[in-house]
Each structure stands twice: as C-alpha cells, then as structure tokens.
Amino acid sequence: MGMKFCQECGARLEGGGDKNICSACGAQNPDGTRFCGECGAKLA
C-alpha cells in the first residue's frame, strides 16, 4: 500500500501516484520520493 499522509507530520502527500516500488521491502512510495517510507532504503 502506498502512503497518502506523511508519517512525521500527518500532511497529505502530493501526487498520490504510488509508482516507486522499494526494492528492499516492496512498499509503494509516491513519485519523487527519494527514500522508502516503510524501511528507509534509498529508492532508485
């Protein structure tokens, strides 16, 4: 499942497109995300 809200402040994340799949844990992350919101791994 992709995240729709920031885990730190609760703000809604922009874009809503969950296209960045983390190679470490398989979590979906919003476009433009540099690090996985689930495990913290750097996204390609």
mmCIF entry with sequence, helices, sheets and N, C-alpha, C, O atoms, coordinates in Angstrom:
data_MODEL
# 
_entry.id   MODEL 
# 
_entity.id                         1 
_entity.type                       polymer 
_entity.pdbx_number_of_molecules   1 
# 
_entity_poly.entity_id                      1 
_entity_poly.type                           'polypeptide(L)' 
_entity_poly.nstd_linkage                   no 
_entity_poly.nstd_monomer                   no 
_entity_poly.pdbx_seq_one_letter_code       MGMKFCQECGARLEGGGDKNICSACGAQNPDGTRFCGECGAKLA 
_entity_poly.pdbx_seq_one_letter_code_can   MGMKFCQECGARLEGGGDKNICSACGAQNPDGTRFCGECGAKLA 
_entity_poly.pdbx_strand_id                 A 
# 
loop_
_entity_poly_seq.entity_id 
_entity_poly_seq.num 
_entity_poly_seq.mon_id 
_entity_poly_seq.hetero 
1 1  MET n 
1 2  GLY n 
1 3  MET n 
1 4  LYS n 
1 5  PHE n 
1 6  CYS n 
1 7  GLN n 
1 8  GLU n 
1 9  CYS n 
1 10 GLY n 
1 11 ALA n 
1 12 ARG n 
1 13 LEU n 
1 14 GLU n 
1 15 GLY n 
1 16 GLY n 
1 17 GLY n 
1 18 ASP n 
1 19 LYS n 
1 20 ASN n 
1 21 ILE n 
1 22 CYS n 
1 23 SER n 
1 24 ALA n 
1 25 CYS n 
1 26 GLY n 
1 27 ALA n 
1 28 GLN n 
1 29 ASN n 
1 30 PRO n 
1 31 ASP n 
1 32 GLY n 
1 33 THR n 
1 34 ARG n 
1 35 PHE n 
1 36 CYS n 
1 37 GLY n 
1 38 GLU n 
1 39 CYS n 
1 40 GLY n 
1 41 ALA n 
1 42 LYS n 
1 43 LEU n 
1 44 ALA n 
# 
_struct_asym.id          A 
_struct_asym.entity_id   1 
# 
_struct_sheet.id               AA1 
_struct_sheet.type             ? 
_struct_sheet.number_strands   2 
_struct_sheet.details          ? 
# 
_struct_sheet_order.sheet_id     AA1 
_struct_sheet_order.range_id_1   1 
_struct_sheet_order.range_id_2   2 
_struct_sheet_order.offset       ? 
_struct_sheet_order.sense        anti-parallel 
# 
loop_
_struct_sheet_range.sheet_id 
_struct_sheet_range.id 
_struct_sheet_range.beg_label_comp_id 
_struct_sheet_range.beg_label_asym_id 
_struct_sheet_range.beg_label_seq_id 
_struct_sheet_range.pdbx_beg_PDB_ins_code 
_struct_sheet_range.end_label_comp_id 
_struct_sheet_range.end_label_asym_id 
_struct_sheet_range.end_label_seq_id 
_struct_sheet_range.pdbx_end_PDB_ins_code 
_struct_sheet_range.beg_auth_comp_id 
_struct_sheet_range.beg_auth_asym_id 
_struct_sheet_range.beg_auth_seq_id 
_struct_sheet_range.end_auth_comp_id 
_struct_sheet_range.end_auth_asym_id 
_struct_sheet_range.end_auth_seq_id 
AA1 1 ASN A 20 ? ILE A 21 ? ASN A 20 ILE A 21 
AA1 2 GLN A 28 ? ASN A 29 ? GLN A 28 ASN A 29 
# 
loop_
_atom_site.group_PDB 
_atom_site.id 
_atom_site.type_symbol 
_atom_site.label_atom_id 
_atom_site.label_alt_id 
_atom_site.label_comp_id 
_atom_site.label_asym_id 
_atom_site.label_entity_id 
_atom_site.label_seq_id 
_atom_site.pdbx_PDB_ins_code 
_atom_site.Cartn_x 
_atom_site.Cartn_y 
_atom_site.Cartn_z 
_atom_site.occupancy 
_atom_site.B_iso_or_equiv 
_atom_site.pdbx_formal_charge 
_atom_site.auth_seq_id 
_atom_site.auth_comp_id 
_atom_site.auth_asym_id 
_atom_site.auth_atom_id 
_atom_site.pdbx_PDB_model_num 
ATOM 1   N N  . MET A 1 1  ? 0.838  -1.192 0.000  1.00 0.00 ? 1  MET A N  1 
ATOM 2   C CA . MET A 1 1  ? 0.000  0.000  0.000  1.00 0.00 ? 1  MET A CA 1 
ATOM 3   C C  . MET A 1 1  ? 0.876  1.245  0.000  1.00 0.00 ? 1  MET A C  1 
ATOM 4   O O  . MET A 1 1  ? 1.890  1.296  0.697  1.00 0.00 ? 1  MET A O  1 
ATOM 5   N N  . GLY A 1 2  ? 0.498  2.218  -0.756 1.00 0.00 ? 2  GLY A N  1 
ATOM 6   C CA . GLY A 1 2  ? 1.228  3.471  -0.780 1.00 0.00 ? 2  GLY A CA 1 
ATOM 7   C C  . GLY A 1 2  ? 0.757  4.388  0.335  1.00 0.00 ? 2  GLY A C  1 
ATOM 8   O O  . GLY A 1 2  ? -0.368 4.273  0.821  1.00 0.00 ? 2  GLY A O  1 
ATOM 9   N N  . MET A 1 3  ? 1.607  5.273  0.722  1.00 0.00 ? 3  MET A N  1 
ATOM 10  C CA . MET A 1 3  ? 1.265  6.222  1.777  1.00 0.00 ? 3  MET A CA 1 
ATOM 11  C C  . MET A 1 3  ? 0.599  7.442  1.180  1.00 0.00 ? 3  MET A C  1 
ATOM 12  O O  . MET A 1 3  ? 1.022  7.936  0.135  1.00 0.00 ? 3  MET A O  1 
ATOM 13  N N  . LYS A 1 4  ? -0.431 7.928  1.831  1.00 0.00 ? 4  LYS A N  1 
ATOM 14  C CA . LYS A 1 4  ? -1.137 9.125  1.400  1.00 0.00 ? 4  LYS A CA 1 
ATOM 15  C C  . LYS A 1 4  ? -0.862 10.297 2.329  1.00 0.00 ? 4  LYS A C  1 
ATOM 16  O O  . LYS A 1 4  ? -1.124 11.448 1.981  1.00 0.00 ? 4  LYS A O  1 
ATOM 17  N N  . PHE A 1 5  ? -0.326 9.999  3.529  1.00 0.00 ? 5  PHE A N  1 
ATOM 18  C CA . PHE A 1 5  ? -0.056 11.036 4.512  1.00 0.00 ? 5  PHE A CA 1 
ATOM 19  C C  . PHE A 1 5  ? 1.347  10.855 5.091  1.00 0.00 ? 5  PHE A C  1 
ATOM 20  O O  . PHE A 1 5  ? 1.825  9.731  5.249  1.00 0.00 ? 5  PHE A O  1 
ATOM 21  N N  . CYS A 1 6  ? 1.995  11.972 5.405  1.00 0.00 ? 6  CYS A N  1 
ATOM 22  C CA . CYS A 1 6  ? 3.328  11.957 5.989  1.00 0.00 ? 6  CYS A CA 1 
ATOM 23  C C  . CYS A 1 6  ? 3.292  11.280 7.355  1.00 0.00 ? 6  CYS A C  1 
ATOM 24  O O  . CYS A 1 6  ? 2.415  11.556 8.174  1.00 0.00 ? 6  CYS A O  1 
ATOM 25  N N  . GLN A 1 7  ? 4.259  10.387 7.590  1.00 0.00 ? 7  GLN A N  1 
ATOM 26  C CA . GLN A 1 7  ? 4.325  9.693  8.872  1.00 0.00 ? 7  GLN A CA 1 
ATOM 27  C C  . GLN A 1 7  ? 4.854  10.596 9.974  1.00 0.00 ? 7  GLN A C  1 
ATOM 28  O O  . GLN A 1 7  ? 4.671  10.285 11.151 1.00 0.00 ? 7  GLN A O  1 
ATOM 29  N N  . GLU A 1 8  ? 5.497  11.690 9.637  1.00 0.00 ? 8  GLU A N  1 
ATOM 30  C CA . GLU A 1 8  ? 6.046  12.602 10.633 1.00 0.00 ? 8  GLU A CA 1 
ATOM 31  C C  . GLU A 1 8  ? 5.056  13.679 11.055 1.00 0.00 ? 8  GLU A C  1 
ATOM 32  O O  . GLU A 1 8  ? 4.896  13.934 12.248 1.00 0.00 ? 8  GLU A O  1 
ATOM 33  N N  . CYS A 1 9  ? 4.379  14.322 10.083 1.00 0.00 ? 9  CYS A N  1 
ATOM 34  C CA . CYS A 1 9  ? 3.521  15.465 10.423 1.00 0.00 ? 9  CYS A CA 1 
ATOM 35  C C  . CYS A 1 9  ? 2.056  15.272 10.081 1.00 0.00 ? 9  CYS A C  1 
ATOM 36  O O  . CYS A 1 9  ? 1.228  16.091 10.480 1.00 0.00 ? 9  CYS A O  1 
ATOM 37  N N  . GLY A 1 10 ? 1.706  14.220 9.356  1.00 0.00 ? 10 GLY A N  1 
ATOM 38  C CA . GLY A 1 10 ? 0.317  13.961 9.008  1.00 0.00 ? 10 GLY A CA 1 
ATOM 39  C C  . GLY A 1 10 ? -0.183 14.700 7.784  1.00 0.00 ? 10 GLY A C  1 
ATOM 40  O O  . GLY A 1 10 ? -1.353 14.570 7.424  1.00 0.00 ? 10 GLY A O  1 
ATOM 41  N N  . ALA A 1 11 ? 0.687  15.483 7.126  1.00 0.00 ? 11 ALA A N  1 
ATOM 42  C CA . ALA A 1 11 ? 0.279  16.228 5.939  1.00 0.00 ? 11 ALA A CA 1 
ATOM 43  C C  . ALA A 1 11 ? 0.026  15.273 4.784  1.00 0.00 ? 11 ALA A C  1 
ATOM 44  O O  . ALA A 1 11 ? 0.692  14.246 4.656  1.00 0.00 ? 11 ALA A O  1 
ATOM 45  N N  . ARG A 1 12 ? -0.948 15.621 3.941  1.00 0.00 ? 12 ARG A N  1 
ATOM 46  C CA . ARG A 1 12 ? -1.246 14.809 2.773  1.00 0.00 ? 12 ARG A CA 1 
ATOM 47  C C  . ARG A 1 12 ? -0.079 14.902 1.800  1.00 0.00 ? 12 ARG A C  1 
ATOM 48  O O  . ARG A 1 12 ? 0.410  15.997 1.518  1.00 0.00 ? 12 ARG A O  1 
ATOM 49  N N  . LEU A 1 13 ? 0.371  13.758 1.284  1.00 0.00 ? 13 LEU A N  1 
ATOM 50  C CA . LEU A 1 13 ? 1.471  13.731 0.332  1.00 0.00 ? 13 LEU A CA 1 
ATOM 51  C C  . LEU A 1 13 ? 0.964  14.107 -1.053 1.00 0.00 ? 13 LEU A C  1 
ATOM 52  O O  . LEU A 1 13 ? -0.127 13.703 -1.455 1.00 0.00 ? 13 LEU A O  1 
ATOM 53  N N  . GLU A 1 14 ? 1.755  14.875 -1.769 1.00 0.00 ? 14 GLU A N  1 
ATOM 54  C CA . GLU A 1 14 ? 1.400  15.331 -3.117 1.00 0.00 ? 14 GLU A CA 1 
ATOM 55  C C  . GLU A 1 14 ? 1.428  14.190 -4.123 1.00 0.00 ? 14 GLU A C  1 
ATOM 56  O O  . GLU A 1 14 ? 2.127  13.195 -3.930 1.00 0.00 ? 14 GLU A O  1 
ATOM 57  N N  . GLY A 1 15 ? 0.679  14.340 -5.172 1.00 0.00 ? 15 GLY A N  1 
ATOM 58  C CA . GLY A 1 15 ? 0.732  13.412 -6.298 1.00 0.00 ? 15 GLY A CA 1 
ATOM 59  C C  . GLY A 1 15 ? -0.142 12.197 -6.156 1.00 0.00 ? 15 GLY A C  1 
ATOM 60  O O  . GLY A 1 15 ? -0.915 11.896 -7.067 1.00 0.00 ? 15 GLY A O  1 
ATOM 61  N N  . GLY A 1 16 ? -0.056 11.493 -5.068 1.00 0.00 ? 16 GLY A N  1 
ATOM 62  C CA . GLY A 1 16 ? -0.863 10.298 -4.871 1.00 0.00 ? 16 GLY A CA 1 
ATOM 63  C C  . GLY A 1 16 ? -0.503 9.151  -5.790 1.00 0.00 ? 16 GLY A C  1 
ATOM 64  O O  . GLY A 1 16 ? -1.071 8.066  -5.656 1.00 0.00 ? 16 GLY A O  1 
ATOM 65  N N  . GLY A 1 17 ? 0.436  9.352  -6.736 1.00 0.00 ? 17 GLY A N  1 
ATOM 66  C CA . GLY A 1 17 ? 0.825  8.274  -7.627 1.00 0.00 ? 17 GLY A CA 1 
ATOM 67  C C  . GLY A 1 17 ? 1.842  7.379  -6.948 1.00 0.00 ? 17 GLY A C  1 
ATOM 68  O O  . GLY A 1 17 ? 2.974  7.794  -6.703 1.00 0.00 ? 17 GLY A O  1 
ATOM 69  N N  . ASP A 1 18 ? 1.455  6.182  -6.650 1.00 0.00 ? 18 ASP A N  1 
ATOM 70  C CA . ASP A 1 18 ? 2.330  5.271  -5.921 1.00 0.00 ? 18 ASP A CA 1 
ATOM 71  C C  . ASP A 1 18 ? 3.094  4.393  -6.904 1.00 0.00 ? 18 ASP A C  1 
ATOM 72  O O  . ASP A 1 18 ? 2.755  3.223  -7.077 1.00 0.00 ? 18 ASP A O  1 
ATOM 73  N N  . LYS A 1 19 ? 4.111  4.938  -7.542 1.00 0.00 ? 19 LYS A N  1 
ATOM 74  C CA . LYS A 1 19 ? 4.793  4.209  -8.598 1.00 0.00 ? 19 LYS A CA 1 
ATOM 75  C C  . LYS A 1 19 ? 6.190  3.770  -8.221 1.00 0.00 ? 19 LYS A C  1 
ATOM 76  O O  . LYS A 1 19 ? 6.757  2.912  -8.897 1.00 0.00 ? 19 LYS A O  1 
ATOM 77  N N  . ASN A 1 20 ? 6.764  4.322  -7.174 1.00 0.00 ? 20 ASN A N  1 
ATOM 78  C CA . ASN A 1 20 ? 8.116  3.943  -6.757 1.00 0.00 ? 20 ASN A CA 1 
ATOM 79  C C  . ASN A 1 20 ? 8.026  2.732  -5.841 1.00 0.00 ? 20 ASN A C  1 
ATOM 80  O O  . ASN A 1 20 ? 7.601  2.839  -4.691 1.00 0.00 ? 20 ASN A O  1 
ATOM 81  N N  . ILE A 1 21 ? 8.432  1.575  -6.364 1.00 0.00 ? 21 ILE A N  1 
ATOM 82  C CA . ILE A 1 21 ? 8.413  0.346  -5.576 1.00 0.00 ? 21 ILE A CA 1 
ATOM 83  C C  . ILE A 1 21 ? 9.795  0.151  -4.960 1.00 0.00 ? 21 ILE A C  1 
ATOM 84  O O  . ILE A 1 21 ? 10.804 0.164  -5.666 1.00 0.00 ? 21 ILE A O  1 
ATOM 85  N N  . CYS A 1 22 ? 9.835  -0.029 -3.653 1.00 0.00 ? 22 CYS A N  1 
ATOM 86  C CA . CYS A 1 22 ? 11.101 -0.231 -2.950 1.00 0.00 ? 22 CYS A CA 1 
ATOM 87  C C  . CYS A 1 22 ? 11.639 -1.627 -3.255 1.00 0.00 ? 22 CYS A C  1 
ATOM 88  O O  . CYS A 1 22 ? 10.933 -2.622 -3.097 1.00 0.00 ? 22 CYS A O  1 
ATOM 89  N N  . SER A 1 23 ? 12.900 -1.689 -3.694 1.00 0.00 ? 23 SER A N  1 
ATOM 90  C CA . SER A 1 23 ? 13.495 -2.989 -3.996 1.00 0.00 ? 23 SER A CA 1 
ATOM 91  C C  . SER A 1 23 ? 13.845 -3.754 -2.724 1.00 0.00 ? 23 SER A C  1 
ATOM 92  O O  . SER A 1 23 ? 14.019 -4.972 -2.767 1.00 0.00 ? 23 SER A O  1 
ATOM 93  N N  . ALA A 1 24 ? 13.950 -3.060 -1.596 1.00 0.00 ? 24 ALA A N  1 
ATOM 94  C CA . ALA A 1 24 ? 14.304 -3.722 -0.334 1.00 0.00 ? 24 ALA A CA 1 
ATOM 95  C C  . ALA A 1 24 ? 13.104 -4.385 0.329  1.00 0.00 ? 24 ALA A C  1 
ATOM 96  O O  . ALA A 1 24 ? 13.215 -5.512 0.812  1.00 0.00 ? 24 ALA A O  1 
ATOM 97  N N  . CYS A 1 25 ? 11.944 -3.696 0.362  1.00 0.00 ? 25 CYS A N  1 
ATOM 98  C CA . CYS A 1 25 ? 10.799 -4.234 1.099  1.00 0.00 ? 25 CYS A CA 1 
ATOM 99  C C  . CYS A 1 25 ? 9.532  -4.379 0.261  1.00 0.00 ? 25 CYS A C  1 
ATOM 100 O O  . CYS A 1 25 ? 8.564  -4.991 0.714  1.00 0.00 ? 25 CYS A O  1 
ATOM 101 N N  . GLY A 1 26 ? 9.520  -3.823 -0.962 1.00 0.00 ? 26 GLY A N  1 
ATOM 102 C CA . GLY A 1 26 ? 8.368  -3.954 -1.843 1.00 0.00 ? 26 GLY A CA 1 
ATOM 103 C C  . GLY A 1 26 ? 7.272  -2.933 -1.616 1.00 0.00 ? 26 GLY A C  1 
ATOM 104 O O  . GLY A 1 26 ? 6.232  -2.996 -2.272 1.00 0.00 ? 26 GLY A O  1 
ATOM 105 N N  . ALA A 1 27 ? 7.477  -1.988 -0.698 1.00 0.00 ? 27 ALA A N  1 
ATOM 106 C CA . ALA A 1 27 ? 6.466  -0.968 -0.432 1.00 0.00 ? 27 ALA A CA 1 
ATOM 107 C C  . ALA A 1 27 ? 6.361  0.001  -1.598 1.00 0.00 ? 27 ALA A C  1 
ATOM 108 O O  . ALA A 1 27 ? 7.350  0.280  -2.275 1.00 0.00 ? 27 ALA A O  1 
ATOM 109 N N  . GLN A 1 28 ? 5.152  0.514  -1.828 1.00 0.00 ? 28 GLN A N  1 
ATOM 110 C CA . GLN A 1 28 ? 4.940  1.530  -2.843 1.00 0.00 ? 28 GLN A CA 1 
ATOM 111 C C  . GLN A 1 28 ? 5.132  2.887  -2.204 1.00 0.00 ? 28 GLN A C  1 
ATOM 112 O O  . GLN A 1 28 ? 4.709  3.118  -1.072 1.00 0.00 ? 28 GLN A O  1 
ATOM 113 N N  . ASN A 1 29 ? 5.778  3.793  -2.944 1.00 0.00 ? 29 ASN A N  1 
ATOM 114 C CA . ASN A 1 29 ? 6.055  5.135  -2.454 1.00 0.00 ? 29 ASN A CA 1 
ATOM 115 C C  . ASN A 1 29 ? 5.619  6.157  -3.493 1.00 0.00 ? 29 ASN A C  1 
ATOM 116 O O  . ASN A 1 29 ? 5.650  5.860  -4.687 1.00 0.00 ? 29 ASN A O  1 
ATOM 117 N N  . PRO A 1 30 ? 5.211  7.363  -3.072 1.00 0.00 ? 30 PRO A N  1 
ATOM 118 C CA . PRO A 1 30 ? 4.789  8.403  -4.011 1.00 0.00 ? 30 PRO A CA 1 
ATOM 119 C C  . PRO A 1 30 ? 5.907  8.801  -4.965 1.00 0.00 ? 30 PRO A C  1 
ATOM 120 O O  . PRO A 1 30 ? 7.086  8.704  -4.624 1.00 0.00 ? 30 PRO A O  1 
ATOM 121 N N  . ASP A 1 31 ? 5.534  9.250  -6.161 1.00 0.00 ? 31 ASP A N  1 
ATOM 122 C CA . ASP A 1 31 ? 6.506  9.753  -7.132 1.00 0.00 ? 31 ASP A CA 1 
ATOM 123 C C  . ASP A 1 31 ? 7.341  10.850 -6.495 1.00 0.00 ? 31 ASP A C  1 
ATOM 124 O O  . ASP A 1 31 ? 6.828  11.657 -5.719 1.00 0.00 ? 31 ASP A O  1 
ATOM 125 N N  . GLY A 1 32 ? 8.611  10.881 -6.819 1.00 0.00 ? 32 GLY A N  1 
ATOM 126 C CA . GLY A 1 32 ? 9.512  11.905 -6.320 1.00 0.00 ? 32 GLY A CA 1 
ATOM 127 C C  . GLY A 1 32 ? 10.117 11.587 -4.964 1.00 0.00 ? 32 GLY A C  1 
ATOM 128 O O  . GLY A 1 32 ? 10.969 12.332 -4.480 1.00 0.00 ? 32 GLY A O  1 
ATOM 129 N N  . THR A 1 33 ? 9.695  10.499 -4.344 1.00 0.00 ? 33 THR A N  1 
ATOM 130 C CA . THR A 1 33 ? 10.226 10.112 -3.050 1.00 0.00 ? 33 THR A CA 1 
ATOM 131 C C  . THR A 1 33 ? 11.631 9.559  -3.229 1.00 0.00 ? 33 THR A C  1 
ATOM 132 O O  . THR A 1 33 ? 11.865 8.744  -4.121 1.00 0.00 ? 33 THR A O  1 
ATOM 133 N N  . ARG A 1 34 ? 12.567 9.990  -2.394 1.00 0.00 ? 34 ARG A N  1 
ATOM 134 C CA . ARG A 1 34 ? 13.955 9.536  -2.504 1.00 0.00 ? 34 ARG A CA 1 
ATOM 135 C C  . ARG A 1 34 ? 14.259 8.360  -1.596 1.00 0.00 ? 34 ARG A C  1 
ATOM 136 O O  . ARG A 1 34 ? 15.161 7.572  -1.880 1.00 0.00 ? 34 ARG A O  1 
ATOM 137 N N  . PHE A 1 35 ? 13.510 8.235  -0.498 1.00 0.00 ? 35 PHE A N  1 
ATOM 138 C CA . PHE A 1 35 ? 13.723 7.144  0.440  1.00 0.00 ? 35 PHE A CA 1 
ATOM 139 C C  . PHE A 1 35 ? 12.387 6.485  0.760  1.00 0.00 ? 35 PHE A C  1 
ATOM 140 O O  . PHE A 1 35 ? 11.361 7.162  0.824  1.00 0.00 ? 35 PHE A O  1 
ATOM 141 N N  . CYS A 1 36 ? 12.394 5.183  0.959  1.00 0.00 ? 36 CYS A N  1 
ATOM 142 C CA . CYS A 1 36 ? 11.189 4.418  1.240  1.00 0.00 ? 36 CYS A CA 1 
ATOM 143 C C  . CYS A 1 36 ? 10.572 4.857  2.564  1.00 0.00 ? 36 CYS A C  1 
ATOM 144 O O  . CYS A 1 36 ? 11.274 4.990  3.566  1.00 0.00 ? 36 CYS A O  1 
ATOM 145 N N  . GLY A 1 37 ? 9.271  5.080  2.568  1.00 0.00 ? 37 GLY A N  1 
ATOM 146 C CA . GLY A 1 37 ? 8.556  5.481  3.769  1.00 0.00 ? 37 GLY A CA 1 
ATOM 147 C C  . GLY A 1 37 ? 8.356  4.335  4.748  1.00 0.00 ? 37 GLY A C  1 
ATOM 148 O O  . GLY A 1 37 ? 7.995  4.567  5.902  1.00 0.00 ? 37 GLY A O  1 
ATOM 149 N N  . GLU A 1 38 ? 8.584  3.107  4.310  1.00 0.00 ? 38 GLU A N  1 
ATOM 150 C CA . GLU A 1 38 ? 8.405  1.950  5.175  1.00 0.00 ? 38 GLU A CA 1 
ATOM 151 C C  . GLU A 1 38 ? 9.706  1.498  5.820  1.00 0.00 ? 38 GLU A C  1 
ATOM 152 O O  . GLU A 1 38 ? 9.742  1.241  7.023  1.00 0.00 ? 38 GLU A O  1 
ATOM 153 N N  . CYS A 1 39 ? 10.786 1.397  5.028  1.00 0.00 ? 39 CYS A N  1 
ATOM 154 C CA . CYS A 1 39 ? 12.030 0.839  5.567  1.00 0.00 ? 39 CYS A CA 1 
ATOM 155 C C  . CYS A 1 39 ? 13.209 1.821  5.527  1.00 0.00 ? 39 CYS A C  1 
ATOM 156 O O  . CYS A 1 39 ? 14.253 1.552  6.120  1.00 0.00 ? 39 CYS A O  1 
ATOM 157 N N  . GLY A 1 40 ? 13.052 2.940  4.843  1.00 0.00 ? 40 GLY A N  1 
ATOM 158 C CA . GLY A 1 40 ? 14.114 3.944  4.779  1.00 0.00 ? 40 GLY A CA 1 
ATOM 159 C C  . GLY A 1 40 ? 15.163 3.716  3.720  1.00 0.00 ? 40 GLY A C  1 
ATOM 160 O O  . GLY A 1 40 ? 16.108 4.499  3.619  1.00 0.00 ? 40 GLY A O  1 
ATOM 161 N N  . ALA A 1 41 ? 15.028 2.665  2.920  1.00 0.00 ? 41 ALA A N  1 
ATOM 162 C CA . ALA A 1 41 ? 16.006 2.389  1.866  1.00 0.00 ? 41 ALA A CA 1 
ATOM 163 C C  . ALA A 1 41 ? 15.951 3.465  0.795  1.00 0.00 ? 41 ALA A C  1 
ATOM 164 O O  . ALA A 1 41 ? 14.889 4.028  0.529  1.00 0.00 ? 41 ALA A O  1 
ATOM 165 N N  . LYS A 1 42 ? 17.094 3.752  0.180  1.00 0.00 ? 42 LYS A N  1 
ATOM 166 C CA . LYS A 1 42 ? 17.145 4.728  -0.910 1.00 0.00 ? 42 LYS A CA 1 
ATOM 167 C C  . LYS A 1 42 ? 16.462 4.138  -2.128 1.00 0.00 ? 42 LYS A C  1 
ATOM 168 O O  . LYS A 1 42 ? 16.717 2.993  -2.502 1.00 0.00 ? 42 LYS A O  1 
ATOM 169 N N  . LEU A 1 43 ? 15.580 4.938  -2.755 1.00 0.00 ? 43 LEU A N  1 
ATOM 170 C CA . LEU A 1 43 ? 14.867 4.495  -3.953 1.00 0.00 ? 43 LEU A CA 1 
ATOM 171 C C  . LEU A 1 43 ? 15.658 4.867  -5.185 1.00 0.00 ? 43 LEU A C  1 
ATOM 172 O O  . LEU A 1 43 ? 16.312 5.909  -5.217 1.00 0.00 ? 43 LEU A O  1 
ATOM 173 N N  . ALA A 1 44 ? 15.602 4.018  -6.205 1.00 0.00 ? 44 ALA A N  1 
ATOM 174 C CA . ALA A 1 44 ? 16.334 4.264  -7.460 1.00 0.00 ? 44 ALA A CA 1 
ATOM 175 C C  . ALA A 1 44 ? 15.787 5.462  -8.192 1.00 0.00 ? 44 ALA A C  1 
ATOM 176 O O  . ALA A 1 44 ? 16.284 5.810  -9.263 1.00 0.00 ? 44 ALA A O  1 
# 
